[in-house]
Amino acid sequence: MTYTIAMVEEGLLDLTRFKTPNAWNEFYKREALGVKTWDVFDDVIGAYSGSINQVFAIGGDESAAKGKNKKANRFKPVVTYLGPFVLEAGRRKSHTIKMPNYIGAVRTMVIAGNNSTEAYGSTAKSVEVKKPLMVLASLPRKLSPGEKVTLPVTVFVMESKVKNVNIVLKLSNGISVVGEASKILKFPKPDEQMTYFQLDVSKAKGFNTVEVIATGNGETSTYKVELDVVNPNPITSKSINETLEANTTKSLNFSTFGVTGTNKATVEFSTMPPMDFSRRLQYLVQYPHGCVEQTTSSVFPQLYLQDVFDLTFDKKQEIQSNIENGIKRLGHFQQPNGSMSYWIGEHTANDWGTSYAGHFLIEAEKKGFVLPLTFKSNWIKYQQQAARNWRPSYRTYNSDLAQAYRLYTLALAGKPDLGAMNRLREFSEISNEAKWRLAASYALAGQKEASEHISKTANIEFQLPRYNYYTYGSIYRNRAMALETMILTKNSKIKELSQTIAKDLSSNRWMSTQTTAYSLLAIAKMVDANGGKALKLNYTINGNPESIDSKSAIAQRELNLVEGNNTLTFTNAKDNLVFVRVLNSGKLPLGKELAEQRGLSISVKYKDLKGNNIDITKLQQGQDFVATVSVSNLKNENVNDIALMQIFPSGWEIVNTRFTAFGNATTSQARYTDIKDDRISFYFDLNKKGKHDTKTFNVMLNASYLGTYYLPGIQAEAMYDNEFLVRTKGRWIEVKK
């Protein structure tokens, strides 16, 4: 016979009331009637019940009805699958399975079959996993440098021979014990006891482990806890610029800043005017929010990095992974009709996001990346239908740009709609930015004469409001889109416009993700199309020599830093001018972040479940409470796409109340909510100052772990308008017994 073995912990199986499969019943069940049927139950009986009723079992399932209540599961899951194996008739076979560090019960299931005799069967047995001495420890998933946490250790003695248990800790570098480093527990009889250790993570960074070792009467038990020590502050960057003449040598001295272990530096050499590519791209890659536009923006410029940059192999692999992950994520935004929503899970099409994400994916496909199954065909159908349905509007600003961009993406995909293009061309109020995009559409469609004619009627003196909500754009974004058209049509003003965009990128001007991504994309395409002078230079960082000899016009390298002062020396070995920019980055210590406010105000109150205000600086372990955050618009204008992000202390846990009857704490005025282990983000719009200019959000929390922790400040910002931002300072809190 042939058989397989599955060993799974009972707690995991109980989550779905899983029953061991009966192979005989499966293979000998009645054949289905060969008639197609349709289930309209939801449209008749459940028509008014809403979607929430599908979360609960409403009967008709024998195994669910007889199932036990779910068991609490605090341990790493145990799932082992072996086989298939073949066993001859009359033979026996044993298997040895090494168990992970686990306390509880597991179910071993064997499924067997004999193809020649058409015999099938299954069996299962549940056994407890235990030792005479066992130990269990628990810590938050993340900690921040400078925090102090109490490590609870539970010791289980299962046999009377174990009387005294010695407990010691094995810690990663940077984690230290405050007070006693070892404990001795006495057990008159088999029992369980708990003891505590105080840990300080002031000098810890990155991935760490805490291992608890318990010994007694020859028995040993260990338990290892993995945790990340992460500074929640955003990365702060400083740029240092230098110009290197032909065949000359220069040096730069700079110092690391911020918390030890968060320091990084990148050097960028370029034979073209400086554009601060590294800093702007870092902003996109590390941007904390992830709508369809921001997801696309984070990876779009990376498509062209390998074409214009001299990169290390590791950097190329990183870029490849980033693009593949971006493509995979974008597939989750697509609706059944082929459009893209702004947030995952929404059911309405986002016009600009559909074109923008589609634009990236079509170009990614041309670069050899694989798109999600059926994405392209469904997306093209939607774009074609939307292009046909579009009507000129004299009231809706930028609707013509959205139509022009849609037509451009269709032409890029090899499906130009000349009829819709001609209709837009005849629109008497067509905007300047739409003209540039339409000219690009005609160029891709092979209509050179029409493209040149439209380009001559357009100019690069864009005039727009501060930003446009409908297209997430700005004057700077529209310049970049115009440059992309000029590259296609080989316009004589390419150099002039590219220098303007490079100057904007290298300045300290704030740019949204849309503006940043399109500016980088256009510059990268320009460099790819027109090339640049080659690089040949040598550089030394802290005495370690490196060299670059590349045909690319731009080269980027990570620098190996030492804490404190660093010296970078570089020599230009060619007769051209080289621009050097060092991007020095780090995270500021906790409590050093700056408070800021413009256009928005924010307030936060903490209350117990009865609505009484509480002092969060000293909370009791296990206490449930609610954070109530209110954001108000201080200006006499509407503001869209606001992101409110609150990072909570390591010792608190967010209670997800989406499917509970918690009452007011479950209400939300957000368009989209993103809950992670240590933070929660709300996304919403606000009306102008006056009626309905404030929105309030509730988050239920639990003070879970003893210790002293840092509560970072709260931040709200308009993602596409830098005139609306509020950021508060953080503070220290304590969770005690």
C-alpha positions in Angstrom: 0.0 0.0 0.0 1.0 3.7 -0.3 0.5 6.0 2.6 1.3 9.5 3.9 1.7 10.8 7.5 0.6 14.2 8.8 1.4 15.4 12.3 -0.4 18.6 13.3 -1.0 20.2 16.6 -4.5 19.9 18.0 -4.9 23.6 18.6 -4.4 24.4 14.9 -6.8 21.7 13.9 -9.5 22.9 16.3 -9.5 26.4 14.6 -11.4 24.8 11.7 -12.7 21.8 13.6 -10.7 19.6 11.2 -11.6 16.0 11.0 -9.2 13.3 9.7 -10.2 12.6 6.1 -12.0 9.3 5.4 -10.4 8.2 2.1 -12.9 5.3 1.5 -15.9 7.6 1.8 -14.2 10.1 -0.6 -13.5 7.6 -3.4 -16.7 5.6 -3.0 -19.2 8.5 -2.7 -22.1 8.8 -5.1 -21.3 10.4 -8.4 -22.7 13.9 -8.9 -25.8 14.3 -11.2 -24.6 15.3 -14.6 -26.9 18.4 -14.7 -25.7 21.9 -14.1 -27.4 23.7 -11.2 -27.1 27.1 -9.7 -27.4 28.0 -6.0 -29.4 31.2 -5.6 -29.7 30.9 -1.8 -27.8 34.1 -1.1 -30.1 36.0 -3.5 -33.3 34.8 -2.1 -33.2 33.7 1.6 -30.0 35.7 2.4 -30.7 38.7 0.2 -31.0 41.2 3.1 -28.5 39.7 5.6 -25.4 41.4 4.2 -22.0 39.8 3.8 -21.3 39.4 7.5 -23.5 36.3 7.7 -21.0 34.4 5.7 -18.5 34.7 8.6 -20.5 32.4 10.8 -21.7 28.8 10.4 -25.5 28.7 10.3 -26.1 25.0 10.4 -26.1 22.1 7.9 -22.6 21.0 8.7 -22.4 17.8 10.8 -18.7 18.1 11.7 -19.2 21.8 12.7 -22.2 21.0 14.9 -20.3 18.3 16.8 -17.0 20.2 17.0 -15.4 21.4 20.2 -14.8 25.0 21.2 -11.6 26.5 19.8 -8.5 26.0 22.0 -6.3 29.0 22.7 -3.0 28.7 20.8 0.0 30.6 22.0 2.7 28.5 20.5 4.4 28.2 17.1 2.4 25.8 15.0 3.5 22.2 14.6 2.9 20.9 11.1 4.8 17.9 9.7 4.0 16.1 6.5 5.8 12.9 5.4 5.5 10.7 2.4 4.2 9.2 0.2 5.7 5.8 1.3 5.2 2.3 -0.1 4.8 -0.6 2.4 4.7 -4.2 1.2 2.0 -6.6 2.4 2.7 -8.0 5.9 5.5 -5.6 6.6 5.9 -3.0 9.4 7.6 0.3 9.3 8.4 3.0 11.9 9.2 6.7 11.5 11.1 9.0 13.9 10.0 12.6 13.9 12.0 15.3 15.6 9.6 17.6 17.4 10.2 21.4 17.8 10.1 23.1 21.1 6.4 22.5 21.8 4.1 21.8 24.7 0.6 20.5 24.0 -1.1 17.7 22.0 -0.6 16.6 18.4 -2.7 14.5 16.1 -1.0 12.0 13.9 -3.0 11.1 10.8 -2.2 8.3 8.3 -4.0 8.1 4.9 -3.4 4.9 2.9 -4.5 3.3 -0.3 -3.9 0.3 -2.5 -4.5 1.1 -6.2 -4.6 -2.5 -7.4 -7.3 -3.6 -4.9 -9.0 -0.2 -4.8 -8.9 -0.3 -1.0 -8.5 3.0 1.0 -8.4 3.9 4.7 -7.3 6.3 7.3 -6.5 6.4 11.0 -5.6 9.1 13.6 -4.3 9.3 17.1 -3.9 12.2 19.4 -1.0 12.2 21.9 0.4 14.7 24.4 3.8 16.2 23.9 5.5 16.5 27.3 8.8 16.1 29.2 9.5 15.8 32.9 10.7 19.4 32.8 9.4 22.0 30.4 9.8 25.8 30.2 7.9 28.5 28.4 8.7 32.2 27.9 6.9 35.2 26.2 8.1 38.5 24.9 6.6 41.2 22.5 7.3 40.7 18.8 9.2 44.0 18.6 11.1 46.2 21.0 12.7 49.6 20.6 16.3 50.5 21.7 16.3 51.9 25.3 13.2 50.0 26.4 13.1 47.7 29.4 10.9 44.6 29.4 10.0 42.0 31.9 10.4 38.4 30.7 7.9 36.0 32.3 9.2 32.4 32.5 6.8 29.5 33.2 8.3 26.2 34.4 6.3 23.0 34.3 7.4 20.0 36.4 5.6 16.8 35.4 7.4 14.2 37.6 8.1 14.2 41.3 11.8 13.4 40.9 12.4 17.1 39.8 12.6 19.1 43.0 14.9 22.1 42.2 15.0 23.8 38.9 17.8 26.2 37.9 17.0 28.8 35.3 19.6 30.8 33.3 19.3 33.1 30.2 21.4 33.0 27.1 21.1 36.5 25.4 22.1 38.1 22.1 24.7 40.8 22.1 23.1 44.1 23.2 20.5 42.6 25.5 21.4 42.6 29.2 19.8 41.4 32.4 18.9 43.9 35.1 19.2 42.3 38.5 19.4 38.5 39.0 20.7 36.7 36.0 19.6 33.2 37.3 16.8 31.9 39.4 16.2 28.7 41.4 12.6 27.4 41.8 11.6 24.7 44.3 8.9 22.1 43.5 7.7 19.9 46.4 5.4 18.2 43.9 4.7 18.3 40.2 3.3 21.7 39.5 3.9 24.9 37.5 5.5 28.1 38.7 6.3 31.5 37.2 9.3 33.7 37.6 10.5 37.0 36.0 13.7 38.5 34.6 14.2 42.2 33.8 15.8 42.8 30.4 17.4 46.0 29.0 17.6 46.3 25.2 19.4 49.7 25.1 22.3 48.4 23.0 20.4 45.8 20.9 19.6 46.2 17.3 17.9 44.1 14.6 17.2 40.4 15.0 17.8 39.1 18.5 17.2 35.9 20.6 16.5 35.2 24.2 17.0 31.6 25.2 15.7 30.3 28.6 17.5 27.2 29.9 16.0 25.2 32.8 17.8 22.3 34.4 16.9 20.0 37.3 17.8 16.4 38.4 19.4 15.6 35.0 16.6 17.0 33.0 17.0 20.0 30.6 14.5 22.1 28.8 15.1 25.2 26.6 12.9 27.8 25.0 14.1 30.4 22.5 12.2 33.6 21.8 13.0 35.6 18.6 12.4 39.3 18.5 13.3 42.4 16.5 14.7 45.5 18.1 13.7 48.3 15.8 13.8 52.1 16.2 10.3 53.3 15.1 11.5 56.7 14.0 11.7 57.4 10.3 15.0 57.5 8.5 16.6 60.9 8.3 19.0 61.6 5.4 21.7 64.2 4.8 23.3 64.9 1.4 26.8 66.0 0.7 27.7 67.2 -2.8 31.0 67.5 -4.6 32.2 68.2 -8.1 35.2 66.3 -9.5 37.1 67.8 -12.3 39.0 65.7 -14.9 41.9 63.7 -13.6 41.7 65.2 -10.1 41.4 63.8 -6.5 39.2 65.0 -3.7 38.2 63.9 -0.2 35.0 64.1 1.9 34.8 63.8 5.6 31.4 63.0 7.2 30.1 61.5 10.5 27.5 59.0 11.2 24.5 60.2 13.2 21.5 58.7 15.0 21.2 55.4 16.8 24.0 52.9 16.3 23.2 50.3 13.8 20.8 52.4 11.8 23.6 54.2 9.9 23.9 53.8 6.1 25.6 55.8 3.4 25.4 55.5 -0.4 27.6 57.3 -2.9 26.4 58.3 -6.3 28.8 59.2 -9.2 27.3 60.8 -12.3 28.6 62.4 -15.5 25.2 64.2 -15.7 23.9 67.1 -13.5 23.1 65.8 -10.0 19.5 64.7 -9.6 19.7 63.0 -6.1 18.3 59.7 -7.5 19.3 57.7 -4.5 17.5 59.9 -1.9 14.3 60.2 -4.0 14.2 56.5 -4.7 14.8 55.7 -1.0 11.8 57.8 -0.2 9.6 55.8 -2.5 10.9 52.4 -1.4 10.4 53.2 2.3 7.1 55.0 2.0 4.8 53.5 4.7 1.5 53.5 2.9 0.4 51.2 0.0 -2.5 52.3 -2.2 -2.4 51.4 -5.9 -0.6 54.6 -6.8 2.0 54.3 -4.0 2.6 50.6 -4.7 3.2 51.4 -8.4 5.4 54.5 -7.6 7.7 52.4 -5.3 8.7 50.1 -8.2 8.1 52.0 -11.5 11.5 53.9 -11.6 13.3 50.7 -10.6 12.4 49.2 -14.0 15.0 51.4 -15.6 17.7 51.4 -12.9 19.7 48.6 -14.5 19.7 50.4 -17.9 21.2 53.7 -16.6 23.0 52.7 -13.4 26.2 50.7 -12.8 25.0 48.5 -9.9 26.4 45.7 -7.8 25.0 42.2 -8.3 23.3 42.3 -4.9 21.6 45.6 -5.7 20.3 44.1 -9.0 18.9 41.1 -7.2 17.2 43.5 -4.7 15.6 45.5 -7.5 14.4 42.3 -9.3 12.8 41.1 -6.0 11.2 44.6 -5.4 9.6 44.6 -8.9 8.3 41.1 -8.7 6.7 41.7 -5.3 5.2 45.0 -6.6 3.7 43.1 -9.6 2.3 40.5 -7.3 0.7 43.0 -5.0 -0.8 45.0 -7.8 -2.6 41.9 -9.0 -4.7 42.1 -5.8 -6.1 45.6 -6.7 -7.7 44.4 -9.9 -11.5 44.2 -10.0 -13.5 41.6 -11.9 -14.2 44.1 -14.7 -10.4 44.7 -15.2 -10.2 48.1 -13.4 -8.0 48.8 -10.4 -9.3 50.0 -7.0 -7.4 52.6 -4.9 -7.2 50.2 -1.9 -7.2 46.4 -1.8 -10.7 45.3 -1.0 -12.5 48.3 -2.4 -15.1 47.7 -5.2 -14.9 50.9 -7.1 -12.6 51.7 -10.0 -9.9 54.3 -9.5 -9.5 55.9 -12.9 -6.0 57.3 -12.7 -4.7 54.3 -10.6 -6.0 51.9 -13.3 -4.0 53.7 -16.0 -0.9 54.3 -13.9 -0.6 50.7 -12.6 -1.4 49.3 -16.1 1.3 51.6 -17.6 3.9 50.1 -15.2 2.8 46.5 -15.7 2.8 46.8 -19.5 6.4 48.3 -19.4 7.4 45.6 -16.9 6.1 42.9 -19.3 8.3 44.5 -22.0 11.2 44.1 -19.7 10.6 40.4 -19.3 8.5 40.3 -16.1 5.5 37.9 -15.9 2.1 39.6 -15.2 -0.7 38.0 -13.1 -2.8 35.6 -15.0 -5.5 37.3 -17.2 -4.5 40.7 -15.8 -3.6 42.2 -19.2 -6.6 41.0 -21.2 -9.1 42.1 -18.5 -7.3 45.5 -18.1 -7.3 46.2 -21.8 -11.0 45.4 -22.1 -11.8 47.9 -19.2 -9.6 50.6 -20.7 -11.2 50.2 -24.1 -14.7 50.4 -22.6 -13.8 53.4 -20.5 -12.2 55.2 -23.5 -15.3 54.7 -25.5 -17.6 55.9 -22.7 -15.6 59.1 -22.0 -17.3 62.4 -22.9 -15.7 65.8 -23.0 -16.4 67.8 -19.8 -16.0 71.6 -19.4 -16.6 71.3 -15.7 -14.3 68.5 -14.6 -10.7 69.7 -14.5 -8.2 67.1 -15.7 -10.7 64.6 -17.0 -9.1 65.1 -20.5 -5.7 64.2 -19.0 -7.1 61.0 -17.6 -8.6 60.1 -21.0 -5.3 61.0 -22.7 -3.4 58.8 -20.3 -5.8 56.0 -20.8 -5.3 56.2 -24.6 -1.6 56.3 -24.1 -1.6 53.1 -22.1 -3.8 51.4 -24.7 -1.3 52.5 -27.5 1.6 51.2 -25.3 -0.2 47.8 -25.0 -0.5 47.7 -28.8 -4.2 48.4 -28.8 -4.5 52.1 -29.9 -8.0 53.6 -30.1 -7.7 56.1 -32.9 -11.3 57.0 -32.9 -11.2 58.0 -29.2 -7.9 59.8 -29.8 -9.4 61.9 -32.6 -12.4 62.7 -30.5 -10.1 64.0 -27.7 -8.0 66.0 -30.2 -11.1 67.8 -31.4 -12.0 68.9 -27.8 -11.8 72.7 -27.9 -10.8 73.0 -24.2 -8.1 70.3 -24.1 -5.6 71.1 -21.5 -1.9 71.6 -22.0 -0.9 68.5 -20.0 -3.4 66.4 -22.0 -1.9 67.6 -25.3 1.5 66.2 -24.3 0.0 62.9 -23.3 -2.1 62.7 -26.5 0.9 63.5 -28.6 2.7 60.5 -27.0 -0.4 58.3 -27.8 -0.2 59.3 -31.5 3.5 58.6 -31.5 3.1 55.1 -30.2 0.3 54.5 -32.7 2.6 55.4 -35.5 0.8 58.7 -36.3 3.9 60.9 -36.4 2.3 63.8 -38.2 -0.6 64.1 -35.7 1.9 63.7 -32.8 4.1 66.5 -34.0 1.2 68.8 -34.7 -0.2 68.5 -31.2 3.3 68.9 -29.7 3.7 72.2 -31.4 0.5 73.5 -29.8 1.7 72.5 -26.3 4.2 74.2 -24.0 6.1 73.4 -20.9 4.9 76.3 -18.8 2.4 74.3 -16.7 0.0 76.1 -14.4 -1.9 74.1 -11.9 -3.3 74.3 -8.4 -0.9 73.1 -5.7 -1.9 69.5 -6.6 -4.8 67.8 -8.4 -6.8 65.3 -6.4 -8.1 63.5 -9.5 -4.7 62.6 -10.9 -2.5 62.9 -7.8 -0.4 65.3 -9.9 1.5 68.5 -9.7 3.3 70.9 -12.0 6.5 68.9 -11.5 4.7 65.6 -12.4 3.3 67.1 -15.6 6.7 68.3 -16.6 8.0 64.7 -16.2 5.1 63.4 -18.3 6.0 66.0 -21.0 9.6 64.9 -21.0 8.5 61.3 -21.5 6.6 62.5 -24.7 9.6 64.5 -25.9 11.8 61.4 -25.6 9.3 59.5 -27.8 9.1 62.3 -30.4 12.7 63.3 -30.2 11.8 66.9 -29.3 14.6 69.5 -29.4 13.8 70.8 -25.9 14.7 67.5 -24.1 17.9 68.8 -22.6 16.3 72.0 -21.3 13.4 70.2 -19.6 15.5 67.4 -18.2 17.8 69.9 -16.5 14.8 71.6 -14.9 13.5 68.2 -13.6 17.0 67.2 -12.4 17.2 70.5 -10.5 13.8 69.9 -8.9 14.8 66.4 -7.8 18.1 67.5 -6.3 16.5 70.3 -4.3 14.9 69.9 -0.9 11.4 70.5 -2.3 8.8 68.1 -1.0 7.4 65.8 -3.7 4.5 63.3 -3.5 5.1 59.7 -4.4 3.4 60.3 -7.8 5.6 63.3 -8.6 8.8 61.7 -7.4 8.2 58.4 -9.3 7.3 60.0 -12.6 10.2 62.5 -12.4 12.7 59.6 -11.7 11.1 57.5 -14.5 11.3 60.3 -17.1 14.9 61.1 -16.2 15.9 57.4 -16.3 14.2 57.1 -19.8 16.1 60.2 -21.0 19.4 58.8 -19.8 18.6 55.4 -21.4 17.6 57.0 -24.7 20.4 59.6 -25.0 23.2 58.0 -22.9 25.9 59.8 -21.1 29.7 59.9 -20.7 31.3 56.8 -19.2 32.7 56.6 -15.7 36.2 55.6 -14.7 37.3 56.4 -11.2 38.8 55.1 -8.0 37.5 55.7 -4.5 38.6 54.8 -1.0 36.3 54.6 2.1 38.2 54.5 5.4 41.3 53.1 3.7 39.5 50.4 1.7 40.1 50.9 -2.1 37.4 50.3 -4.8 37.2 51.1 -8.5 34.5 51.8 -11.1 35.0 51.4 -14.8 31.6 51.6 -16.5 29.9 52.6 -19.7 27.0 53.8 -17.6 26.6 57.5 -16.9 25.6 56.9 -13.2 27.1 54.5 -10.6 25.8 53.8 -7.1 27.7 52.1 -4.3 27.0 51.3 -0.7 29.7 52.5 1.7 31.2 50.4 4.5 31.0 52.8 7.4 32.6 52.9 10.8 30.8 54.6 13.7 31.8 58.2 14.0 34.1 59.9 11.5 34.4 58.5 7.9 36.7 59.6 5.1 35.8 59.1 1.4 38.6 59.8 -1.2 37.9 59.6 -4.9 39.9 60.1 -8.1 38.5 60.9 -11.6 40.6 58.9 -14.1 38.9 60.4 -17.2 38.8 63.8 -18.8 35.1 64.5 -18.0 33.3 66.2 -15.1 31.9 63.9 -12.4 29.2 64.9 -9.9 29.5 63.2 -6.5 26.7 62.9 -4.0 26.9 61.1 -0.6 23.6 60.2 1.0 24.2 59.8 4.7 21.3 58.2 6.6 20.3 57.2 10.2 17.5 57.1 12.7 17.3 59.7 15.5 17.1 58.4 19.1 13.7 58.0 20.7 12.4 61.3 22.0 14.4 63.3 19.5 11.7 63.5 16.9 10.3 67.0 16.0 6.7 68.1 16.5 5.2 69.8 13.4 1.8 71.2 12.5 0.2 72.9 9.5 -3.3 72.7 8.2 -4.4 69.9 10.5 -4.9 69.4 14.3 -4.9 66.2 16.2 -6.0 65.1 19.7 -5.9 61.7 21.4 -7.6 60.6 24.6 -7.3 57.3 26.4 -10.3 55.8 28.2 -11.2 52.6 30.0 -14.1 50.5 28.6 -16.6 52.5 30.8 -15.5 55.8 29.1 -13.4 57.2 32.0 -10.2 59.0 31.2 -7.1 57.1 32.3 -3.4 57.8 32.8 -1.5 55.7 30.3 1.9 56.4 31.9 1.3 53.6 34.4 -1.1 50.9 33.3 -2.0 47.6 34.9 -1.0 44.5 33.0 -4.0 43.0 31.2 -6.1 46.2 31.2 -8.2 46.9 28.1 -8.6 50.5 27.1 -9.5 52.6 24.1 -7.4 55.3 22.2 -9.7 57.9 20.7 -8.0 60.0 18.0 -9.6 63.1 16.4 -8.2 64.9 13.3 -9.5 68.3 12.3 -9.1 70.4 9.2 -7.9 74.0 10.1 -8.2 75.4 6.5 -11.1 76.6 4.5 -10.6 74.0 1.8 -11.4 70.3 1.5 -8.4 67.9 1.8 -8.3 64.4 0.4 -6.3 61.2 1.0 -5.2 61.8 4.6 -3.2 59.1 6.3 -3.3 58.9 10.0 -0.7 56.5 11.5 -0.2 55.6 15.1 2.6 53.3 16.3 1.9 51.8 19.7 4.4 50.7 22.4 5.9 47.2 22.3 4.1 46.3 25.5 0.7 47.1 24.2 -1.3 44.9 21.8 -3.9 46.1 19.3 -7.3 44.3 19.8 -8.8 43.7 16.3 -12.5 44.5 16.9 -13.6 44.2 13.2 -15.8 41.1 14.0 -16.7 41.8 17.6 -19.6 43.4 19.4 -17.4 46.0 21.1 -19.8 48.8 20.3 -18.5 52.3 19.7 -14.9 51.2 19.4 -15.7 49.3 16.2 -17.0 52.3 14.4 -14.7 54.0 11.9 -15.0 56.9 9.6 -12.1 55.7 7.5 -12.2 54.8 3.9 -9.6 52.2 4.5 -7.9 50.7 7.7 -4.6 48.9 7.9 -3.8 47.0 11.1 -0.4 45.6 11.7 1.3 44.1 14.8 2.4 47.4 16.3 0.6 50.1 14.4 -2.7 51.1 12.8 -3.3 53.4 9.9 -6.6 55.1 8.8 -7.1 56.7 5.4 -9.9 59.3 4.9 -10.9 62.7 3.5 -11.8 65.9 5.4 -14.2 68.7 4.6 -13.1 72.3 4.9 -13.1 74.0 8.3 -16.6 74.2 9.7 -19.3 71.5 9.8 -18.0 67.9 9.5 -14.4 69.1 9.5 -13.4 66.5 12.1 -13.2 62.7 12.1 -12.7 60.5 15.1 -11.2 57.0 15.3 -11.2 54.4 18.1 -8.6 51.7 18.7 -9.0 49.1 21.4 -5.8 48.2 23.1 -4.5 45.8 25.8 -1.6 46.4 28.2 0.0 43.0 27.7 3.7 42.9 28.7 5.3 44.3 31.9 8.0 46.8 31.3 8.9 50.4 30.3 8.2 51.3 26.7 8.2 54.2 24.3 4.9 55.5 22.8 5.9 57.2 19.5 4.1 60.4 18.4 1.0 60.3 16.2 1.1 61.6 12.7 -1.5 62.7 10.1 -0.7 64.0 6.7 -2.3 64.6 3.3 -0.4 62.2 1.1 -0.5 64.4 -2.0 -0.4 67.9 -0.4 2.4 69.0 2.0 0.3 71.9 3.3 -1.5 69.4 5.6 0.6 67.7 8.2 0.6 67.2 12.0 3.1 65.3 14.0 3.3 65.0 17.8 6.2 64.0 20.1 6.3 60.6 21.8 6.6 59.7 25.5 7.6 56.9 27.9 4.9 54.6 29.4 5.0 51.8 31.9 3.0 48.5 32.2 3.1 47.1 35.8 1.5 44.4 37.8 
